[in-house]
């Protein structure tokens, strides 16, 4: 033996009592060993005690066999504190030791409360040592009687008829106070006869209990009722309560709720806490008496004031909801706190909810987490799921997705549907686990079978999209509808879309769109707008369409914002400022089509001032998202230096992007860049290839240019017949944008350009390409003007000079412009004469020479140029002053 200090002695006794209290709280029998082991470690940590030292104290205590053999055995069975002590055989011997010592001792007076607790713990642990799987099979049945719920009456179990025999041990509640009262009663036995009589009544009550539950007796409800009745008639209040329970449930007697009420009332008036609770339950549910929540509240209060935890729990519910009394969430919180500290699992979960939502107290995520964790460790699936959610999202505790998965899985062991949904979600998005569509689907399916709303929606989505399973629109519709009927807003919208697109039932589609739209769903609002705009399932109504589009757009739904931009830009209610407003909203939210359209507005001054730089900015945003139209426009702006510095390489980059995606205009432009060496090394073969691709896609300009390549041997062998064939094909193309007459002109001059003396034809082609309209191509116009000018064609020389003066498809070069104007002017071109005079007057491209300016203005005037006449008049007036 070793010396045990007073503090150590007190700790050992407290440890024994608290271990007993833990086993009576256990509901998750499948995991009871782990629950107890975790509690021991936590208890020792909180009290700053060493496991091995305390084990040593227990083993060397003078009452080790009588008081601590059960605890020592548990340490050995599970190797607590030291894996080397693991010894299941020794544990079994220790469990049996306390019971054997009790059987060998005939003197009940020598039995202490600590020895009794040790025996109870030993029998509990021994039962699981031998019969764990049988107990687990029966646990659901037993739990119905031992655990309080709203509609279950409570048996009285403070029937300690003979502690030596220990025929009945109740593990459903803390009986330490009753035990202590009993031992005090043993020491104060002034009225032995009265005691014996009471003891006999207790034994009768206990015997009824044994027959009711088949403990040491063959189960016999009739005999149970008989013994309860004898005990009750003798005045035992616990038996009266039990008798009420039998009448209430038809155990051993015909069900009679009126008699149940009367027996509960008798016991309650005698101060039986459990009967007072049961009487409150009768008033709450109208069992044998009219429903009366005020009286229910009164009886629950009496039972609660006597310290009965489940009555305190029910009273908390009454204060929480204002049933039978004024609503008082603060009072409810106080009661739940007492009940939770008393070990009632559901109260721990409720406290988690209270701190989570700030009910009766300030919101406190950390305290909420603490209470959920307490309940989770005791096996409550709801709490385990909440702990998982807190870990997943870092609520009240550091974010830890691995721990989140651990707790979700613990809750899933109890088939808890919310945890199954969360596991499905984690597998769907790869949170704490590797993404697995099939597993996500399986967990959603499990949860949906238990009618969890979010899981029903997700299962509908899986079937809709073929996520983790085959696409099954019928099943998708089924599960969306289940969720929609329970007001899942997105499900309402989605089932509407399936009715529209899959089942082709517009009436039902409209019904669900309206439901979802009224609930604020932006997609449904947009879809409903589409229905009114296109008269799908409803009468066409542009006003309503606009109304729903705006509701959706105000919630930042891109499609609606884009649609409003289109309607205000092109529709019946044209309003360019509003169009720009909604396009900008959609563009700023990342919609590539809106970005392109907004670029168009800035480029063409629709609803805004013209701003090529802003146009380029929005085109670039759209182009980087792969929008073809924007890529082409961006190429055009860089090619021509609009809104930015001219950058032919950047232009080629964007033309290439669009061309690779099969766009015929980009292919044509890229062909032109390779033909002329603009932004790339000149490569007529590649030019031919891109013209050919564009022509195959039906682009008329490309067909003409491909013909031109064949006629002139650009990137291909000369084949005039093939070229002429392509010219004819292009001119016969159907186009809403170019008139047949115009195409005939182009065709004619292309044919003429193939002749040896073709300067006029080249010039005419330049003119056609320089005209405003869909066919306009200043690059091509410049090429033809240059070819014609190089052959000495006067008008082409003027046009080429004009291009150099104004920087059209070429850098501004006033000297070259001057030279070309001079050549053409001398050959009688009136426009060249006027332009030459202007350069002399301004001293651009040559030295300033007013005399020569006057000379060429006069030449032009005499040749009928009105502009030259006016310019001359102004110049002469300046000279006169």
Helices and strands as residue ranges (DSSP letters): H 6-25, G 29-31, H 32-46, H 51-60, I 64-68, H 69-78, G 83-85, H 88-104, G 108-110, H 113-146, H 176-187, H 192-213, H 221-233, H 237-249, H 257-269, H 273-285, H 293-305, H 309-321, H 329-341, H 345-357, H 365-377, H 381-393, H 401-412, H 417-429, H 437-449, H 453-465, H 473-485, H 489-501, H 506-518, H 522-534, H 542-554, H 558-570, H 576-588, H 592-604, H 612-623, H 628-640, H 648-660, H 664-676, H 684-696, H 700-712, H 720-731, H 740-753, H 759-770, H 778-790, H 794-806, H 814-826, H 830-842, H 850-862, H 866-880
